[in-house]
């Protein structure tokens, strides 16, 4: 159909003529309400953002002189985060002269990594960043996997 006829047809119906496939030969156009189309498109994007998980790296902090009971509580917290499918950064924070005994922090991180060897694997070995010693562990089988982008199918209406 010639462009002029398509424009006249769209105006008669009170709608817009929208080019949907400019690369096609000949280009494909649709007669539709463009405002409603844009509204539905943004609504789909908002809905997609609701289900999208954004923060995948969570952090749990320790001190070198942590008590045994506190260590167990932190382990439960790390386990919960791993079960959710998040990467977990386990950090040992040093204050004052504690930094001279980095071996205590390394041993604590090794204990933590060892206790989660069935649930997670070590992604980043212990590394010192300023006064913080940290490792990153990732779940073996994360429950949450980001979906691939899906193509939006536009139908004639």
Helices and strands as residue ranges (DSSP letters): H 3-13, E 16-21, E 28-32, H 34-51, E 57-63, H 68-84, E 87-93, G 96-101, H 102-115, E 120-129, E 132-139
